Amino acid sequence: MLHIPILRQGVPYESVEKTTLVHHATGEPVAQVSQANSGMLRRDIVRMNDAVLERFTVRELMDMTRKAAELFIGGTLPLGDGAQSFDDYITQLSATTGMPIGYCRRNAQKIHKVLDDIEEVVTGLTRGFDLSILDSGYGKHDGRTLSFYREGRIFGAVLPSNSPGVHSLWIPAAVLKAPIVLKPGREEPWTPYRVIEALAAAGVPREAFGFYPTDHGGAGELLRSVNRSMLFGGGATVKPYENDPAVELHGPGYSKIILGADAADDWEKYVDVMVGSIEANGGRSCINCSAIWTPKHGAKIAGAVAKKLAQRKALPTDDPDAVLAAFANPVVAEQIDAAITQGLRDGSAVDLAEKHRGTPRLARIGRCAFLQPALIWCGDREHPLANREFLFPYASVVECPTAEMPSTIGPSLIVTAITKDQTLIKALMDSPHVDRLNVGAIPTFQISWDQPHEGNLFEHLYRQRAFQIEAA
């Protein structure tokens, strides 16, 4: 059987303890994955050479990263004792996660884009100063002397299984000279392992990488042992680290589309933007829209959006028309469905997508469970389902006066504000709860990679120092 090893400073290691990944549809074993314990993580991180990438310039590391882009999407790369083609990767990724094949390929293209456009990405993170300053330690920018030092001596990430595209977020750390330690999601070791192998094949030293499949305790040890980290997970997972500046959190997005009073009468123009924002990536990303806020026409908007979403049905993941991801563990789908059903019990909200579809949200194909899209029309914006997020195409529609929206929408990773009302735009720009703001009919999933996403990785890893040098 295929074996996915631990990578200890880039060296494959087979442990005694392993978990078995199975095919989401057949239950057949796909691979065994070596498991690391907390002690191994702690010892290995202490032993990592935190300066291993300092011998390269940022420009050299960017050149390697661009080379890795082509290897990631077109090369045959090591995988344990064997090799993996790109098509193998896509098939294996879909098999263990339940993601449609087309969805896997689109997300792989996102990763390729970040690897290939790494200079644009890093320039956006650093706001355009001369990157050679990170090589020499100081330099001039706009007539000022700048100096930075790397606080993130070892960078770590606790990764999810829900969307391969998120792995593009940690890639710039290698260009910024920080060795990387990764804990992959249980069902999704494929993408981070392949990215590491692509970077290593492109010339980045293998000893700059650690790859540690592990349990919850191991994930906590990783976060404690590195200097700076990213943590992906649900609300309960990220909450204990809310006040830890060393951990950059990537939790629920609660992303929203807002219609201004000046745009609400023309809501029909924006239905496709709403639907696309809800269903892109199978509805599994923090950048999916999970709520639509409008000052009027809420019921009509909800009905039109629900009618389109209801056309998306559960299909096997290898079907070219598949857009919904399967839940390899049916219990998870059942729990989500039960939570929504409970929220609808008092009758003050209704799932209009289910009504249009005429079939239940929860669907089964063989041993797999699917959740078909839900569009909840909430008569009250305080309803428990009005500000929720789930791992499938789910959104609510609520009515609220535009003047009250900025103070009541709550924390939102992305807000798409369809309006020309400068008062509303200014209030959203001033809000500390809006992480990314799109003004106009821009889908919530449309990311500009030259801008930070849910935190700035450069600022997470580096700190600017005061610096003066005597003139010659």
Buried (B, 14 or more C-beta within 10 A) or exposed (E): EBBBBBBBBBEBBEBEEBBEBBBBBEEEEBBBBBBBBBEBBBEBBEEBBBEBBEEBBBEBBBBBBBBBBBBBBEBBBBBBEEEBEBEBBBBBBBBBBBBBBBBBBBBBEBBBBBBBBBBBBBBBBBEEBBBEBBBEEBBEEEEEEBBBEBBBBBBBBBBBBBBBBBBBBBBBBBBBBBBBBBBBBBBBBBBBBBBBBBBBBBBBBBBBBBBBBBBEEBBBBBBBBBBBBBBBBEEEBBEEBEEBEBBBBBBBBBBBBBBBBBBBEEBEEBBEBBBBBBBBBBBBBBBBBBBBBBBBBBBBBBBBBBBBBBEBBBBBBEEEEBBBBBBBBBEEBBEBBEEBBEBBEEEBBBBBBBBBBEEEBBBBBEBBBBBBBBBBBBBEBEBBBBBBBBBBBBBBBBBBEBBEBBEBBEBBBBBBBBBEBEEBBEBBEEBEBBBBBBBEBBBBBBBEBBEBBBBBBBBBBBEEEEEEEEEE
